[in-house]
């Protein structure tokens, strides 16, 4: 049995979809965990705040682009030159990072160095639009062939509306750019 990490059964049962719980044939926890996985796959990133360690060789700039976003804390930056395997820990007092964009600016010469960056990224508190998208995805996964909106609604037919609305809610959080590290 899967356990959701971002939303709870209570989130679903206190939402506008609460009346659907009575007709479920499977565990709501399983459905919510699958919905979270689908939303995270769509966004191409993990949403729960966690610690990451990334290592790569820096080329062309002392700006470091990390994969996890938003950055909430920078723990350490270490560097080493090949062929040494001993890392030197850098002082973070003059390091600046843009959490939302996912990059770190350093005053250190890092070009040609192997760098190890440890940081925390993700959401400590999940934004409401992401929470709503997960709940909507759970409804879709539970009632794929059901019209899940009221009569007289001028929206397109049920599941099409849900797919479009989920995409709209998540669009601002989707990672669409990549950085070539070489």
C-alpha positions in Angstrom: 0.0 0.0 0.0 1.5 3.3 -1.1 1.5 6.4 1.2 1.2 9.9 -0.3 3.9 12.4 0.8 2.4 15.7 -0.4 -1.3 15.5 0.2 -3.4 13.6 2.8 -6.6 11.7 2.8 -8.0 14.5 4.9 -7.0 17.0 2.1 -9.2 14.9 -0.3 -12.1 14.4 2.1 -12.3 18.1 2.9 -12.0 19.2 -0.7 -14.8 19.7 -3.2 -14.3 16.1 -4.3 -15.2 14.6 -0.9 -18.5 13.0 -2.0 -16.5 10.8 -4.4 -14.8 8.9 -1.6 -17.9 6.7 -1.0 -17.7 5.2 -4.5 -14.0 4.3 -4.5 -13.1 0.6 -5.2 -9.5 1.0 -4.2 -7.5 2.7 -1.4 -7.5 6.5 -1.4 -3.9 6.4 -0.2 -2.9 4.4 -3.3 -4.8 6.8 -5.6 -3.2 9.9 -4.0 0.3 8.4 -4.1 -0.2 7.6 -7.8 -1.6 11.1 -8.4 1.5 12.6 -6.7 3.8 10.5 -8.8 2.0 11.6 -12.0 2.2 15.3 -11.1 5.9 15.0 -10.2 6.6 13.2 -13.5 4.8 15.9 -15.4 6.8 18.6 -13.7 10.1 16.5 -14.1 11.0 17.1 -10.4 10.4 16.0 -6.9 8.2 18.5 -4.9 8.8 17.5 -1.3 11.7 19.3 0.4 14.8 17.1 0.5 18.6 17.2 0.5 20.5 16.7 -2.8 24.2 16.2 -3.5 25.3 16.8 -7.1 28.8 16.5 -8.6 30.1 17.7 -11.9 33.0 19.4 -13.7 32.5 23.1 -14.1 33.0 24.5 -17.6 32.7 28.1 -18.8 31.3 29.9 -15.7 31.4 30.2 -11.9 27.6 30.0 -11.9 26.4 26.6 -10.8 23.1 25.3 -12.0 21.5 22.6 -9.9 18.6 20.3 -10.8 16.5 20.6 -7.6 14.2 23.6 -7.3 13.4 25.7 -5.5 16.6 25.8 -3.5 15.7 26.4 0.2 19.2 26.0 1.7 22.7 25.7 0.6 24.7 23.3 2.8 28.1 23.1 1.2 30.2 23.6 -2.0 33.4 21.5 -2.3 35.9 21.5 -5.2 38.8 19.4 -6.3 41.2 19.2 -9.2 41.9 16.0 -11.1 43.7 13.7 -10.3 43.2 14.5 -6.6 40.3 12.9 -4.8 40.4 15.3 -1.9 37.8 18.0 -1.8 38.3 21.5 -0.4 35.2 22.9 1.3 34.5 26.5 0.3 33.3 29.3 2.5 29.7 30.1 1.8 29.6 33.6 3.2 30.0 35.3 -0.2 28.0 32.8 -2.2 24.6 33.9 -3.5 21.8 31.7 -4.9 18.5 32.2 -6.7 16.3 29.6 -5.2 13.4 29.7 -7.7 15.7 29.6 -10.7 18.0 27.0 -9.2 21.4 28.6 -9.7 24.3 29.5 -7.4 26.8 32.3 -8.0 30.2 32.0 -6.4 33.3 34.3 -6.2 35.5 31.3 -6.5 37.4 30.1 -9.5 35.6 26.8 -10.3 36.2 26.5 -14.1 37.9 23.1 -14.7 37.3 22.0 -11.1 35.1 19.1 -10.0 32.4 20.5 -7.8 30.2 18.8 -5.2 27.2 20.9 -4.1 24.9 19.8 -1.3 21.7 21.7 -0.9 18.0 21.4 0.1 15.3 22.0 -2.5 11.6 21.5 -2.8 8.5 22.8 -1.0 8.3 22.7 2.8 4.7 23.9 2.3 3.1 22.7 -0.9 1.5 25.6 -3.0 -2.2 25.4 -3.2 -2.4 25.1 -7.0 -0.1 22.0 -6.9 -2.3 20.5 -4.1 -5.4 21.1 -6.2 -3.7 19.6 -9.3 -2.9 16.4 -7.3 -6.4 16.2 -6.0 -7.8 16.6 -9.5 -5.4 14.0 -10.8 -6.6 11.6 -8.1 -10.2 12.2 -9.2 -9.2 11.5 -12.8 -7.5 8.3 -11.8 -10.5 7.2 -9.9 -13.3 8.2 -12.3 -11.8 8.2 -15.8 -15.1 7.6 -17.5 -17.3 9.7 -15.3 -18.4 13.3 -15.8 -17.1 14.9 -12.7 -18.7 18.3 -13.0 -22.3 19.4 -12.4 -25.0 19.7 -15.0 -25.3 23.1 -16.7 -21.6 23.6 -16.5 -20.3 25.3 -19.6 -16.9 23.6 -19.4 -15.7 21.0 -22.0 -16.6 17.4 -21.3 -15.3 16.1 -17.9 -11.9 14.5 -18.4 -10.8 16.9 -21.1 -11.5 19.8 -18.7 -9.6 18.1 -15.9 -6.5 17.4 -18.1 -6.5 21.1 -19.3 -7.0 22.4 -15.7 -4.3 20.3 -14.2 -1.9 21.4 -17.0 -2.8 25.1 -16.3 -2.3 24.8 -12.6 1.1 23.1 -13.0 2.4 25.1 -15.9 4.3 27.7 -13.9 6.1 24.9 -11.9 7.2 22.8 -14.9 10.9 22.6 -15.5 11.3 23.5 -19.2 15.0 24.4 -19.5 18.1 22.5 -19.1 21.7 23.4 -18.7 24.5 21.5 -20.5 27.3 20.8 -18.0 29.5 19.0 -20.5 
